[in-house]
Amino acid sequence: MGSCCVPARSGRVPDASMGPRPYDCGQGADVVDDVLLPGGRFRMGTDDRQGFPSDGEGPVREVDLSPFRIDRFAVSNERFARFAATTGYITQAERFGWSYVFAGFLPAALRKISARPDVTPWWVAVKGASWRHPEGPGSGLDRRADHPVVHVSWQDALEFCAWSVSRLPTEAEWEYAPWCGAPYSVSEPSPFRPRPLSR
């Protein structure tokens, strides 16, 4: 079974030849806009019944973090395209020939003919979906250069990090970053969350 958000991919397990490779990136291969966060103690997780404890979503717990640096923005299509062009890297979705797409992004006709995992029916298996074709054939990156790259596996992300001389944030760092240590858990109200619009 996959996680709550992304179903597990069945089929061939990638072999070691698809593992991380050092890239000769030289000085300034990938300039980023990062920020130093102070770290500290914060509450992470949720007690919501719809959470998936097996994914580390719960229960709410206190976590201590050392100071760390993180990019201000998610990796964009433009940055990932520069990486792919420089290194010739082919993502796992491109090699497999398909990837999961959020059902709400697809036309009804494609949703009807595409497979969905029982445990995560909001994901649809779409042939030809990859970072270059986010919703599958016929979609592209026009006017999406600054959008976050999608259809990137953990292995693909490690390859990008090797090239950009960076690392993936830990789950705790990822959850802490948008809150900057505010004393709220995901399941509690927060002044940093947008308020519902009045009707």
C-alpha positions in Angstrom: 0.0 0.0 0.0 1.2 3.5 -0.8 1.1 6.5 1.5 -1.9 8.8 2.0 -0.9 11.2 -0.7 0.9 9.2 -3.3 0.2 5.6 -4.2 3.0 3.1 -4.4 4.2 2.4 -7.9 4.0 -1.3 -8.7 6.3 -2.9 -11.2 10.1 -3.1 -11.7 12.2 -1.8 -8.9 14.9 0.6 -10.2 18.4 -0.9 -10.3 21.5 0.6 -8.8 22.4 2.1 -12.2 19.6 4.6 -11.6 21.2 5.7 -8.3 22.7 9.0 -7.5 25.6 10.1 -9.7 28.0 13.0 -9.0 27.7 15.7 -11.6 30.5 18.1 -12.6 28.6 21.2 -11.9 31.5 23.6 -11.2 30.9 27.0 -9.6 27.5 28.5 -9.6 25.8 25.6 -11.4 22.5 26.4 -9.7 22.0 29.7 -7.9 19.2 29.6 -5.4 17.4 32.1 -3.2 17.6 30.3 0.2 16.9 31.5 3.7 18.4 30.5 7.1 15.7 29.4 9.6 16.5 29.5 13.3 15.1 26.1 14.2 13.9 25.4 17.7 11.1 23.4 19.3 7.7 23.2 17.5 4.7 21.0 17.4 4.5 18.8 14.3 1.7 16.5 13.0 -2.0 16.1 13.4 -4.5 14.2 15.5 -7.1 14.3 12.8 -8.7 10.9 12.2 -8.2 11.4 8.4 -4.4 11.6 8.9 -2.1 8.7 8.1 0.0 7.9 11.2 2.0 5.4 9.1 3.2 8.4 7.0 4.3 10.3 10.1 1.4 12.7 10.0 0.4 12.0 13.6 0.2 12.1 16.4 1.0 15.7 17.3 4.5 15.7 18.9 7.2 18.2 19.9 10.3 18.2 17.6 13.6 20.1 18.1 15.4 21.4 15.0 18.8 22.9 14.6 19.1 26.0 12.4 18.9 25.1 8.7 18.9 26.6 5.3 16.0 26.0 2.8 15.1 27.4 -0.6 12.5 30.1 -0.5 10.7 28.5 -3.3 10.0 25.0 -4.6 12.1 23.8 -7.5 10.6 25.4 -10.6 10.1 23.8 -14.0 12.8 26.3 -15.3 15.3 25.1 -12.7 14.5 21.4 -13.3 14.7 21.9 -17.1 18.2 23.5 -16.7 19.2 20.4 -14.6 17.8 18.0 -17.2 19.4 19.8 -20.1 22.8 20.1 -18.4 23.0 16.4 -17.2 20.8 14.6 -19.7 18.8 13.1 -16.8 15.6 11.3 -17.5 13.1 11.1 -14.7 11.6 7.8 -13.5 8.1 8.9 -14.8 9.7 9.4 -18.2 11.4 6.0 -18.0 8.2 4.2 -16.8 6.1 6.0 -19.4 3.4 7.1 -16.9 2.7 8.8 -13.6 -0.1 9.6 -11.3 -2.1 12.8 -11.8 -4.5 14.4 -9.4 -8.0 13.6 -10.8 -9.3 17.1 -10.5 -6.7 18.3 -13.1 -7.9 15.9 -15.8 -10.8 16.0 -18.3 -13.7 13.6 -17.5 -13.0 11.4 -20.5 -9.4 10.7 -19.4 -10.5 10.2 -15.7 -13.0 7.5 -16.9 -10.5 5.4 -18.9 -7.5 5.6 -16.5 -6.7 3.3 -13.5 -7.0 4.5 -9.9 -5.7 2.9 -6.8 -8.4 1.8 -4.4 -6.7 3.4 -1.4 -6.0 6.8 -3.1 -8.8 7.2 -5.8 -7.9 10.9 -6.2 -4.8 9.9 -8.1 -5.2 8.7 -11.7 -2.5 6.7 -13.6 -1.9 8.6 -16.9 0.3 7.3 -19.7 2.8 9.9 -20.8 2.5 12.1 -17.7 5.9 13.5 -16.6 7.4 16.8 -15.5 7.4 17.9 -19.2 3.7 16.9 -19.6 2.1 17.5 -16.2 -1.4 16.3 -17.2 -0.2 13.8 -19.8 -0.1 14.0 -23.6 -1.2 17.4 -24.9 -0.2 19.3 -21.8 3.1 21.2 -21.5 5.0 23.8 -19.6 3.9 26.9 -21.6 3.4 29.7 -19.0 4.5 27.3 -16.3 8.3 28.1 -16.1 8.0 29.4 -12.6 5.5 26.7 -11.4 6.9 23.9 -9.1 8.1 20.9 -11.0 5.8 17.8 -10.6 6.2 14.1 -11.3 9.6 14.0 -9.6 10.3 10.9 -7.5 12.4 10.8 -4.4 15.2 9.4 -6.6 14.8 12.2 -9.1 15.0 14.7 -6.3 18.2 13.2 -5.0 19.7 13.5 -8.5 18.7 17.1 -8.7 20.3 17.7 -5.2 23.5 16.1 -6.3 23.7 18.4 -9.3 22.6 21.6 -7.4 24.9 20.7 -4.4 22.0 20.8 -2.0 19.9 18.3 0.0 16.3 17.5 0.6 14.8 18.9 3.8 13.8 16.5 6.4 10.0 16.1 6.9 10.3 18.1 10.2 12.2 20.9 8.4 9.6 20.9 5.6 6.7 21.2 8.0 8.5 23.8 10.1 9.5 26.1 7.3 6.2 27.7 6.4 5.3 28.2 10.1 8.8 29.4 11.2 8.2 27.8 14.5 4.9 29.3 15.3 3.4 27.4 18.3 0.6 25.8 16.3 0.2 22.3 14.9 -1.4 21.6 11.6 -4.6 20.6 13.3 -4.9 23.8 15.3 -6.1 27.3 14.1 -3.2 29.6 13.1 -2.9 33.3 12.4 -0.6 32.2 9.5 -3.4 30.4 7.6 -5.7 32.3 5.3 -9.0 33.0 6.8 -12.2 31.7 5.1 -13.8 34.2 2.8 -17.0 35.8 4.1 -20.1 35.2 2.1 
